[in-house]
Amino acid sequence: MARNTVLAQRRRAARELRGADGRAPFVAGDDASFTKEEMESDDPAVRARVRRVMENLASSKAIRPENGITIHPDFIGPGRIVMIEINENPLQRNVRRPGVAWQFSGRLTDGPVKPCRVVDDPSAFEVGTATPPPGS
């Protein structure tokens, strides 16, 4: 199987989930090569290796989901921009798969960053059956 890059997977995910592909160029150092099987593996050793590589990408060093969103200026570099996106989780939530109502992503770019397009979703605050039963 051809190896997919994390960069290509991020771009594809952005395009599929929120149409954000093309808003800003990716920086050098945000590219790692994994197969689809590696990315979806349940093997703890494979998951640990993928996680180690992902944590060492340029954007992952600069922006971390620690205590909310933590930005580490030492890893940003001159002329780089931190782009943070927060969007609704596109997956349907329910009791069996509660998930999260929103998701966060952050990455570095050399810019420019095109404006985002805000889409009104009247159902954004409906969590369906993903909440715990009353009294629990």
N, CA and C atoms as a LAMMPS dump frame, in Angstrom:
ITEM: TIMESTEP
0
ITEM: NUMBER OF ATOMS
408
ITEM: BOX BOUNDS ff ff ff
-5.0000000000000000e+02 5.0000000000000000e+02
-5.0000000000000000e+02 5.0000000000000000e+02
-5.0000000000000000e+02 5.0000000000000000e+02
ITEM: ATOMS id mol type element x y z
1 1 1 N 0.842 -1.177 0
2 1 2 C 0 0 0
3 1 3 C 0.889 1.243 0
4 2 1 N 0.482 2.246 -0.721
5 2 2 C 1.241 3.498 -0.758
6 2 3 C 1.185 4.157 0.608
7 3 1 N 2.287 4.776 0.956
8 3 2 C 2.327 5.446 2.262
9 3 3 C 1.648 6.804 2.156
10 4 1 N 0.783 7.067 3.114
11 4 2 C 0.129 8.373 3.197
12 4 3 C 0.931 9.245 4.132
13 5 1 N 0.939 10.509 3.92
14 5 2 C 1.629 11.402 4.842
15 5 3 C 0.61 12.004 5.788
16 6 1 N 1.061 12.347 6.973
17 6 2 C 0.191 13.01 7.936
18 6 3 C -0.302 14.318 7.334
19 7 1 N 0.582 15.013 6.624
20 7 2 C 0.209 16.269 5.987
21 7 3 C -0.964 16.055 5.038
22 8 1 N -0.898 15.038 4.193
23 8 2 C -1.988 14.757 3.257
24 8 3 C -3.252 14.369 4.014
25 9 1 N -3.108 13.589 5.086
26 9 2 C -4.272 13.186 5.863
27 9 3 C -4.91 14.387 6.55
28 10 1 N -4.089 15.307 7.071
29 10 2 C -4.647 16.515 7.69
30 10 3 C -5.401 17.344 6.657
31 11 1 N -4.805 17.487 5.492
32 11 2 C -5.466 18.268 4.444
33 11 3 C -6.779 17.621 4.026
34 12 1 N -6.773 16.293 3.876
35 12 2 C -7.986 15.575 3.477
36 12 3 C -9.041 15.708 4.571
37 13 1 N -8.642 15.553 5.842
38 13 2 C -9.577 15.674 6.956
39 13 3 C -10.168 17.081 7.008
40 14 1 N -9.332 18.079 6.811
41 14 2 C -9.821 19.459 6.824
42 14 3 C -10.834 19.674 5.712
43 15 1 N -10.538 19.142 4.533
44 15 2 C -11.439 19.301 3.396
45 15 3 C -12.749 18.582 3.654
46 16 1 N -12.689 17.369 4.188
47 16 2 C -13.89 16.573 4.403
48 16 3 C -14.728 17.095 5.557
49 17 1 N -14.086 17.54 6.645
50 17 2 C -14.818 17.916 7.845
51 17 3 C -15.315 19.352 7.836
52 18 1 N -14.527 20.259 7.293
53 18 2 C -14.946 21.645 7.404
54 18 3 C -14.566 22.51 6.217
55 19 1 N -14.091 21.915 5.174
56 19 2 C -13.775 22.698 3.99
57 19 3 C -12.654 23.69 4.212
58 20 1 N -11.781 23.453 5.197
59 20 2 C -10.732 24.42 5.531
60 20 3 C -9.474 24.241 4.701
61 21 1 N -9.411 23.223 3.884
62 21 2 C -8.206 22.985 3.107
63 21 3 C -7.889 24.203 2.258
64 22 1 N -6.647 24.599 2.263
65 22 2 C -6.244 25.733 1.447
66 22 3 C -6.288 27.063 2.166
67 23 1 N -6.725 27.09 3.443
68 23 2 C -6.769 28.365 4.172
69 23 3 C -5.385 28.902 4.456
70 24 1 N -4.418 28.003 4.615
71 24 2 C -3.054 28.441 4.923
72 24 3 C -2.095 27.308 4.579
73 25 1 N -0.903 27.647 4.109
74 25 2 C 0.074 26.594 3.787
75 25 3 C 0.612 25.924 5.053
76 26 1 N 0.978 24.659 4.934
77 26 2 C 1.594 23.924 6.038
78 26 3 C 3.085 24.26 6.068
79 27 1 N 3.698 24.196 7.241
80 27 2 C 5.122 24.498 7.369
81 27 3 C 5.96 23.23 7.211
82 28 1 N 7.215 23.435 6.853
83 28 2 C 8.161 22.318 6.828
84 28 3 C 8.275 21.795 8.254
85 29 1 N 8.374 20.51 8.392
86 29 2 C 8.446 19.91 9.723
87 29 3 C 7.118 19.392 10.211
88 30 1 N 6.07 19.559 9.413
89 30 2 C 4.746 19.036 9.763
90 30 3 C 4.382 17.845 8.89
91 31 1 N 5.379 17.145 8.417
92 31 2 C 5.128 16.02 7.518
93 31 3 C 5.735 14.751 8.112
94 32 1 N 4.941 13.702 8.185
95 32 2 C 5.403 12.389 8.645
96 32 3 C 4.682 11.341 7.807
97 33 1 N 5.305 10.229 7.601
98 33 2 C 4.746 9.222 6.708
99 33 3 C 4.233 8.01 7.486
100 34 1 N 2.94 7.717 7.337
101 34 2 C 2.315 6.546 7.941
102 34 3 C 1.351 5.927 6.941
103 35 1 N 1.168 4.628 7.04
104 35 2 C 0.138 3.987 6.233
105 35 3 C -1.207 4.181 6.923
106 36 1 N -2.282 3.962 6.207
107 36 2 C -3.62 4.039 6.788
108 36 3 C -3.732 3.03 7.928
109 37 1 N -3.156 1.832 7.719
110 37 2 C -3.218 0.793 8.749
111 37 3 C -2.523 1.236 10.025
112 38 1 N -1.384 1.922 9.887
113 38 2 C -0.675 2.42 11.07
114 38 3 C -1.515 3.47 11.802
115 39 1 N -2.141 4.353 11.052
116 39 2 C -2.95 5.412 11.665
117 39 3 C -4.171 4.854 12.387
118 40 1 N -4.695 3.718 11.922
119 40 2 C -5.911 3.147 12.509
120 40 3 C -5.627 1.939 13.401
121 41 1 N -4.364 1.619 13.63
122 41 2 C -3.976 0.421 14.373
123 41 3 C -4.418 0.466 15.839
124 42 1 N -4.763 -0.711 16.366
125 42 2 C -5.068 -0.871 17.787
126 42 3 C -3.857 -1.405 18.55
127 43 1 N -2.778 -1.715 17.851
128 43 2 C -1.566 -2.251 18.462
129 43 3 C -0.909 -1.141 19.291
130 44 1 N -0.75 -1.348 20.61
131 44 2 C -0.178 -0.309 21.466
132 44 3 C 1.213 0.158 21.016
133 45 1 N 2.031 -0.738 20.499
134 45 2 C 3.378 -0.354 20.056
135 45 3 C 3.303 0.565 18.84
136 46 1 N 2.411 0.253 17.911
137 46 2 C 2.244 1.082 16.708
138 46 3 C 1.676 2.437 17.109
139 47 1 N 0.675 2.438 17.96
140 47 2 C 0.065 3.7 18.4
141 47 3 C 1.088 4.579 19.127
142 48 1 N 1.949 3.96 19.939
143 48 2 C 2.979 4.719 20.66
144 48 3 C 3.974 5.343 19.69
145 49 1 N 4.366 4.586 18.657
146 49 2 C 5.312 5.108 17.669
147 49 3 C 4.697 6.277 16.896
148 50 1 N 3.442 6.112 16.469
149 50 2 C 2.756 7.182 15.741
150 50 3 C 2.636 8.417 16.634
151 51 1 N 2.255 8.217 17.893
152 51 2 C 2.112 9.33 18.829
153 51 3 C 3.44 10.054 19.024
154 52 1 N 4.545 9.296 19.166
155 52 2 C 5.872 9.912 19.33
156 52 3 C 6.219 10.798 18.137
157 53 1 N 5.989 10.284 16.941
158 53 2 C 6.284 11.061 15.727
159 53 3 C 5.396 12.301 15.675
160 54 1 N 4.099 12.125 15.935
161 54 2 C 3.158 13.249 15.867
162 54 3 C 3.504 14.337 16.889
163 55 1 N 3.932 13.924 18.081
164 55 2 C 4.278 14.893 19.114
165 55 3 C 5.534 15.682 18.765
166 56 1 N 6.322 15.188 17.824
167 56 2 C 7.548 15.879 17.438
168 56 3 C 7.413 16.69 16.153
169 57 1 N 6.201 16.796 15.608
170 57 2 C 5.992 17.658 14.446
171 57 3 C 6.129 19.11 14.888
172 58 1 N 6.488 19.975 13.965
173 58 2 C 6.694 21.393 14.291
174 58 3 C 5.473 22.005 14.969
175 59 1 N 4.287 21.772 14.422
176 59 2 C 3.068 22.347 15.002
177 59 3 C 2.755 21.758 16.363
178 60 1 N 3.018 20.472 16.546
179 60 2 C 2.727 19.819 17.823
180 60 3 C 3.616 20.33 18.946
181 61 1 N 4.815 20.754 18.611
182 61 2 C 5.701 21.331 19.62
183 61 3 C 5.243 22.735 20.01
184 62 1 N 4.697 23.472 19.06
185 62 2 C 4.31 24.857 19.293
186 62 3 C 2.938 25.002 19.945
187 63 1 N 2.024 24.095 19.639
188 63 2 C 0.646 24.199 20.114
189 63 3 C 0.246 22.86 20.713
190 64 1 N -0.101 22.874 21.984
191 64 2 C -0.459 21.622 22.668
192 64 3 C -1.766 21.78 23.429
193 65 1 N -2.56 20.724 23.457
194 65 2 C -3.795 20.768 24.247
195 65 3 C -3.495 20.458 25.719
196 66 1 N -2.746 21.338 26.363
197 66 2 C -2.384 21.205 27.775
198 66 3 C -3.03 22.35 28.545
199 67 1 N -3.771 22.024 29.611
200 67 2 C -4.443 23.07 30.393
201 67 3 C -5.237 23.99 29.468
202 68 1 N -6.041 23.409 28.619
203 68 2 C -6.749 24.163 27.59
204 68 3 C -5.891 24.154 26.339
205 69 1 N -5.532 25.316 25.859
206 69 2 C -4.643 25.437 24.704
207 69 3 C -3.373 26.131 25.183
208 70 1 N -2.236 25.467 25.042
209 70 2 C -0.964 26.053 25.454
210 70 3 C -0.107 26.289 24.22
211 71 1 N 0.345 27.523 24.079
212 71 2 C 1.204 27.895 22.958
213 71 3 C 2.615 28.089 23.493
214 72 1 N 3.581 27.422 22.867
215 72 2 C 4.983 27.495 23.273
216 72 3 C 5.739 28.373 22.267
217 73 1 N 5.939 29.656 22.588
218 73 2 C 6.573 30.6 21.655
219 73 3 C 7.949 30.174 21.154
220 74 1 N 8.702 29.446 21.961
221 74 2 C 10.05 29.037 21.55
222 74 3 C 10.043 28.176 20.294
223 75 1 N 8.914 27.535 19.991
224 75 2 C 8.828 26.643 18.839
225 75 3 C 8.141 27.28 17.631
226 76 1 N 7.766 28.528 17.726
227 76 2 C 7.027 29.152 16.624
228 76 3 C 7.97 29.678 15.551
229 77 1 N 8.931 30.45 15.888
230 77 2 C 9.888 30.962 14.917
231 77 3 C 9.427 32.234 14.246
232 78 1 N 10.399 33.022 13.75
233 78 2 C 10.082 34.303 13.108
234 78 3 C 9.239 34.122 11.855
235 79 1 N 8.244 34.981 11.702
236 79 2 C 7.417 34.982 10.504
237 79 3 C 6.335 33.914 10.468
238 80 1 N 6.278 33.063 11.473
239 80 2 C 5.257 32.015 11.498
240 80 3 C 4.024 32.486 12.26
241 81 1 N 2.899 31.895 11.896
242 81 2 C 1.605 32.229 12.476
243 81 3 C 1.042 30.976 13.13
244 82 1 N 0.443 31.136 14.315
245 82 2 C -0.277 30.04 14.955
246 82 3 C -1.734 30.151 14.514
247 83 1 N -2.229 29.117 13.863
248 83 2 C -3.616 29.093 13.404
249 83 3 C -4.37 28.078 14.264
250 84 1 N -5.397 28.542 14.955
251 84 2 C -6.2 27.671 15.806
252 84 3 C -7.607 27.61 15.226
253 85 1 N -8.103 26.391 15.058
254 85 2 C -9.458 26.186 14.555
255 85 3 C -10.251 25.398 15.578
256 86 1 N -11.45 25.845 15.829
257 86 2 C -12.371 25.128 16.703
258 86 3 C -13.639 24.94 15.896
259 87 1 N -14.082 23.694 15.821
260 87 2 C -15.283 23.433 15.043
261 87 3 C -16.102 22.324 15.683
262 88 1 N -17.353 22.28 15.287
263 88 2 C -18.26 21.264 15.796
264 88 3 C -17.826 19.897 15.291
265 89 1 N -17.943 18.907 16.14
266 89 2 C -17.645 17.537 15.753
267 89 3 C -18.703 17.074 14.754
268 90 1 N -18.303 16.629 13.563
269 90 2 C -19.284 16.236 12.546
270 90 3 C -19.927 14.872 12.811
271 91 1 N -19.397 14.11 13.777
272 91 2 C -19.949 12.784 14.046
273 91 3 C -21.194 12.888 14.915
274 92 1 N -22.179 12.081 14.6
275 92 2 C -23.415 12.04 15.384
276 92 3 C -23.11 11.426 16.749
277 93 1 N -23.451 12.119 17.81
278 93 2 C -23.204 11.621 19.159
279 93 3 C -24.436 10.913 19.695
280 94 1 N -24.201 9.859 20.495
281 94 2 C -25.289 9.162 21.165
282 94 3 C -24.728 8.486 22.409
283 95 1 N -25.557 7.733 23.13
284 95 2 C -25.119 7.105 24.378
285 95 3 C -23.948 6.159 24.151
286 96 1 N -23.974 5.391 23.088
287 96 2 C -22.892 4.442 22.82
288 96 3 C -21.611 5.127 22.354
289 97 1 N -21.74 6.264 21.696
290 97 2 C -20.573 7.001 21.202
291 97 3 C -20.765 8.479 21.532
292 98 1 N -20.558 8.837 22.841
293 98 2 C -20.831 10.212 23.239
294 98 3 C -19.937 11.239 22.563
295 99 1 N -18.65 10.939 22.429
296 99 2 C -17.754 11.87 21.749
297 99 3 C -17.741 13.239 22.39
298 100 1 N -17.372 14.221 21.619
299 100 2 C -17.306 15.6 22.085
300 100 3 C -18.138 16.47 21.161
301 101 1 N -18.635 17.584 21.685
302 101 2 C -19.463 18.477 20.88
303 101 3 C -18.625 19.308 19.913
304 102 1 N -17.343 19.547 20.258
305 102 2 C -16.482 20.34 19.391
306 102 3 C -15.091 19.738 19.39
307 103 1 N -14.299 20.159 18.444
308 103 2 C -12.918 19.685 18.375
309 103 3 C -11.987 20.854 18.064
310 104 1 N -10.773 20.727 18.522
311 104 2 C -9.774 21.771 18.404
312 104 3 C -8.64 21.276 17.525
313 105 1 N -8.109 22.136 16.713
314 105 2 C -6.879 21.824 16
315 105 3 C -6.062 23.112 15.917
316 106 1 N -4.782 22.941 15.967
317 106 2 C -3.903 24.086 15.86
318 106 3 C -2.676 23.693 15.068
319 107 1 N -2.161 24.614 14.309
320 107 2 C -0.953 24.331 13.549
321 107 3 C -0.245 25.618 13.203
322 108 1 N 0.987 25.452 12.774
323 108 2 C 1.794 26.584 12.333
324 108 3 C 1.626 26.772 10.837
325 109 1 N 1.786 28 10.417
326 109 2 C 1.799 28.3 8.995
327 109 3 C 2.737 29.483 8.768
328 110 1 N 3.24 29.575 7.559
329 110 2 C 4.031 30.738 7.172
330 110 3 C 3.118 31.824 6.617
331 111 1 N 1.807 31.506 6.511
332 111 2 C 0.803 32.464 6.05
333 111 3 C 0.818 32.598 4.545
334 112 1 N -0.031 33.389 4.018
335 112 2 C -1.113 34.082 4.715
336 112 3 C -2.254 33.112 5.046
337 113 1 N -3.098 33.516 6.007
338 113 2 C -4.253 32.71 6.399
339 113 3 C -5.495 33.372 5.815
340 114 1 N -6.226 32.612 5.021
341 114 2 C -7.475 33.129 4.462
342 114 3 C -8.54 33.141 5.555
343 115 1 N -9.477 34.074 5.497
344 115 2 C -10.54 34.125 6.514
345 115 3 C -11.359 32.833 6.523
346 116 1 N -11.833 32.469 7.712
347 116 2 C -12.688 31.293 7.793
348 116 3 C -14.11 31.687 7.407
349 117 1 N -14.896 30.69 7.093
350 117 2 C -16.295 30.923 6.723
351 117 3 C -17.149 30.345 7.844
352 118 1 N -17.846 31.218 8.569
353 118 2 C -18.689 30.776 9.673
354 118 3 C -20.013 30.288 9.1
355 119 1 N -20.418 29.094 9.532
356 119 2 C -21.665 28.502 9.052
357 119 3 C -22.602 28.349 10.234
358 120 1 N -23.767 28.969 10.159
359 120 2 C -24.754 28.865 11.225
360 120 3 C -25.4 27.488 11.182
361 121 1 N -25.421 26.821 12.322
362 121 2 C -26.047 25.504 12.432
363 121 3 C -27.018 25.543 13.596
364 122 1 N -28.332 25.674 13.312
365 122 2 C -29.323 25.766 14.387
366 122 3 C -29.308 24.571 15.341
367 123 1 N -28.81 23.434 14.913
368 123 2 C -28.8 22.246 15.776
369 123 3 C -27.497 22.118 16.574
370 124 1 N -26.637 23.121 16.529
371 124 2 C -25.314 23.029 17.156
372 124 3 C -25.372 22.74 18.654
373 125 1 N -26.433 23.157 19.334
374 125 2 C -26.498 22.959 20.776
375 125 3 C -27.283 21.713 21.179
376 126 1 N -27.741 20.966 20.217
377 126 2 C -28.443 19.719 20.512
378 126 3 C -27.419 18.605 20.654
379 127 1 N -27.399 17.95 21.792
380 127 2 C -26.46 16.856 21.996
381 127 3 C -27.142 15.501 21.885
382 128 1 N -28.406 15.488 21.548
383 128 2 C -29.102 14.22 21.351
384 128 3 C -29.128 13.391 22.614
385 129 1 N -28.87 12.097 22.478
386 129 2 C -28.909 11.18 23.62
387 129 3 C -27.52 10.974 24.22
388 130 1 N -26.6 11.886 23.965
389 130 2 C -25.229 11.722 24.445
390 130 3 C -25.071 12.118 25.902
391 131 1 N -26.098 12.7 26.502
392 131 2 C -25.972 13.106 27.897
393 131 3 C -26.314 11.95 28.827
394 132 1 N -25.762 11.982 30.044
395 132 2 C -26.084 10.903 30.986
396 132 3 C -27.538 10.999 31.427
397 133 1 N -28.126 9.889 31.85
398 133 2 C -29.52 9.924 32.3
399 133 3 C -29.665 10.798 33.54
400 134 1 N -30.855 11.403 33.746
401 134 2 C -31.075 12.244 34.927
402 134 3 C -30.769 11.469 36.206
403 135 1 N -30.133 12.142 37.151
404 135 2 C -29.844 11.546 38.443
405 135 3 C -28.579 10.719 38.477
406 136 1 N -27.857 10.629 37.36
407 136 2 C -26.643 9.807 37.372
408 136 3 C -25.437 10.626 37.77
